[in-house]
Amino acid sequence: MRYPFLSNWIVCKKIPGRDAYYVRDYVLDSRCLISVEQMRFAKKLDGRTDPYSLYRGKSRSEIRELLEELDLLGVIRCDHGVISRGRDGYKRTLIRTKDTKAKKLLAGLLNFLLLFFCVPVLITGIYVFCNTSFWMCSDLSFIEVLLRKNRIVSIVLFYLIGIAGGGAIHEMSHAAACRAYGGRVFEYGIALGIFPGFYTLLDQSGIRSGMKRIQVYAAGTEGNILYAGFLLILSGVFPGIGNYLSLAAAVNLVMCVINMIAMKGTDGSKILMALIGLDNVEGYEKLDKLTQSRRARRMLKNEGLCGHVQLTACFIIILLQKVFPVLLLLDIVSWIGVFS
Amino acid sequence: MKKKLTDKLVLICPVVALLLSTCMKNLPLILLSLAALYAGISISSLSRKQEGLWLFVLTGIATIPVNILLSLRVCEVSEYMWSELLLSKLLFFPLSYAVLLSFEEITLGLLGRIIWRDRDPSWKEE
């Protein structure tokens, strides 16, 4: 995406009786009105065409001004697909997506699969993996020989299949659940920080039910469980490469566990926050405010037992969120020490 | 006054029962106490419209012995598998405790959500 392009985070509607469009940006949470002419120009921007070649009647400075205005209003993106870089880590848009009826139908089906089939598929996978000789139906000895020749490469390859496939499925599952319940999905991308991975930009403000919001958070883990189950079934069916496939399945199960712990930013923490009614954007801020401000603490204590309970809940969540990263780091260091 | 005391007792009794039944390592009693905890939260007027929040806090207290027992067991397994170093045991214990706590909170909280559908507790503004 060399040139500016129409933002995929917006939804625009023509205002009847007026030559203007109402534009709402769901990611930046902004609203604005732009003229039909501006919108027509913005719609022509696809990221591959030079904007100066699109508008023949205007000078370069006028087009530059128009681009700057549209960028300021959030109608177009001039970031070349890079959402953030520097301290916050590197985030880049890979696939821009739009909601269609067909996608919504497919998302509903996928969400149903995730909800009701993830655990049965995992159990079947474990059963098939444990009874390999019974299920064995295909001989892949030539692949086995190939993999045995390059053992380390094979392990790294299947580890990557597990982690990359698992990451992609995780994000797609979140998107499917969000779409199925009437939310909006804007894009998929890669994020490079301390841990590299994928991300999905979605808006679930339209999902009113708490249980449905929780399912959107949990869908990623369900997707990983489903993927691990399939990999285990495959490892039982193709015992020649069974060890490698089970490694990829194990990677996915570890991803599930890590995702379900109550560390800041994980799905587990989001589910916990949703369970106690703090899963909105200000949730974490509110937690910090309630525990750090003496006035807020006193106010809660004056509420009686209910206030004390709220305060205790805040402290438990903050403790878990602060303790987890430290403990994980210390444990990893100690394991490295043990193995070295 | 009497009603308030009853409400508090209804909430405290299942927690105490859960703590004792875990110390006795009696599984049917643990499950019964857990059911009593849900029933207590449903009945008590103190936790009305804040069931999820109360369940979250009471579960955190009531599962202390279960988590200690399970974490010690996990430590034994890790000791067998990786190392007998006291330091790694000391580090592994709190991690497994925290992991177990978050899993229990999520599982029991989800069960609570199914029972008390869509009741978000209201949080006080500063």
Interface residues (C-beta under 8 A of the other chain):
Chain A: S209 G210 M211 I214 V257 M260 I261 A262 G268 I271 L272 L275 I276 G277 L278 K286 K289 L290 S293 R295 A296 M299 L300 E303 L305 C306 G307 V309 Q310 T312 A313 I316 L320 V323 F324 L327 L328 L330 D331 S334 W335 G337 V338 F339
Chain B: K8 L46 Q50 G52 L53 W54 F56 V57 G60 W82 S83 L85 L87 S88 L91 F92 P94 L95 A98 V99 L101 S102 F103 E105 I106 G109 L110 G112 R113 I114 R117 D118 D120 P121 S122 W123 K124 E126
